Amino acid sequence: MSKNTKQTSGRVASLASETLRSVSTSNVAKTLAASALSQRGVAKQTGSTTEDLAAKVLASPKYAQDTKVLAASVLSQSNRER
């Protein structure tokens, strides 16, 4: 199995931090933000459940741009073979 060694960028980590501190963001956005932050500075891979959620967010027109940025970051750090 190939290993994806991408890590969350500083800009996305900052967005993720703001998302987690906000009382008005959705649980979906907070889940993606937590995943993105957990991948900051380490070569962790996104789990399949979060990967599926991120894909759904990117395919849906109902999510905010910031949520889509988090989803794209999380998805880019997923297992390449899935």
C-alpha positions as CSV (number, residue, x, y, z in Angstrom):
1,M,0.0,0.0,0.0
2,S,1.4,3.4,-0.9
3,K,1.7,6.1,1.7
4,N,0.6,9.6,1.2
5,T,3.0,12.0,3.0
6,K,1.3,15.3,2.3
7,Q,0.7,17.5,5.3
8,T,-1.7,20.4,6.1
9,S,-0.3,23.8,5.1
10,G,-0.1,26.7,7.5
11,R,-2.9,28.5,5.8
12,V,-5.3,25.6,6.0
13,A,-4.2,24.9,9.6
14,S,-5.1,28.5,10.5
15,L,-8.5,28.2,8.8
16,A,-9.1,24.9,10.6
17,S,-8.2,26.5,13.9
18,E,-10.6,29.4,13.3
19,T,-13.3,26.9,12.2
20,L,-13.0,24.9,15.4
21,R,-13.2,28.0,17.6
22,S,-16.3,29.4,15.9
23,V,-19.7,28.7,17.4
24,S,-21.5,29.2,14.1
25,T,-19.7,26.6,12.0
26,S,-21.3,23.2,11.1
27,N,-20.3,19.9,12.6
28,V,-19.2,18.8,9.1
29,A,-16.8,21.8,8.9
30,K,-15.5,21.1,12.4
31,T,-15.0,17.4,11.6
32,L,-12.9,18.4,8.5
33,A,-11.1,21.0,10.4
34,A,-10.1,18.6,13.2
35,S,-8.9,16.1,10.6
36,A,-6.8,18.8,8.8
37,L,-5.3,19.9,12.1
38,S,-4.4,16.4,13.1
39,Q,-2.4,16.1,9.9
40,R,-0.4,19.3,10.5
41,G,3.3,18.5,10.9
42,V,2.9,14.7,10.6
43,A,2.4,12.4,7.7
44,K,-0.9,10.9,8.8
45,Q,-3.5,9.8,6.2
46,T,-7.2,10.6,6.2
47,G,-9.4,7.8,7.2
48,S,-12.0,6.4,4.9
49,T,-15.0,7.9,6.7
50,T,-13.6,11.4,6.6
51,E,-12.5,10.8,3.1
52,D,-16.1,10.0,2.1
53,L,-17.4,13.1,3.9
54,A,-14.8,15.3,2.2
55,A,-15.8,14.0,-1.2
56,K,-19.5,14.7,-0.5
57,V,-18.7,18.2,0.6
58,L,-16.8,18.9,-2.6
59,A,-19.6,17.5,-4.7
60,S,-22.3,19.5,-3.0
61,P,-23.2,23.1,-3.8
62,K,-24.6,23.7,-0.3
63,Y,-21.3,24.1,1.6
64,A,-19.3,27.3,2.1
65,Q,-16.0,27.9,0.3
66,D,-14.0,27.5,3.6
67,T,-15.5,24.1,4.2
68,K,-14.6,23.1,0.7
69,V,-11.0,24.2,1.3
70,L,-10.8,22.0,4.3
71,A,-12.4,19.1,2.4
72,A,-9.9,19.5,-0.4
73,S,-7.0,19.5,2.0
74,V,-8.2,16.4,3.9
75,L,-9.0,14.6,0.6
76,S,-5.5,15.3,-0.8
77,Q,-4.0,13.5,2.3
78,S,-6.0,10.4,1.8
79,N,-4.8,6.9,0.8
80,R,-4.0,7.0,-2.9
81,E,-5.2,3.4,-3.4
82,R,-8.7,4.0,-2.1
